[in-house]
């Protein structure tokens, strides 16, 4: 199963992991990091989360097909797809279809006292 981890981490930690992977030549597990919980929740709104959930394991599809699956307008879904593409959560195929290339999502962050 191919799982992506979504987490909240400082940019320095993310860059450190990248540098370590680059030097070792070994790819790390798929991870998409956000610098703050606010940014994570801005990018992963409820409707976008539902879109990702619907696309998990579904293979490549058109934006129109994705809109039908989540019962929303194509224009609105197109905006969400663009945001998810920019965040690295969705990919585009050579044919222009969109795909969520993972079988599962693991979300990892901690809220603690300041």
Secondary structure by P-SEA (a helix, b strand, c coil): cbbbbbbbbcaaaaaaaaaaaaaacccccbbbbbccaaaaaaaacaaaaaaaaaacccccccaaaaaaaacccaaaaaaaaaaaaaaccccccccccccccccbbbbbbbbbcc
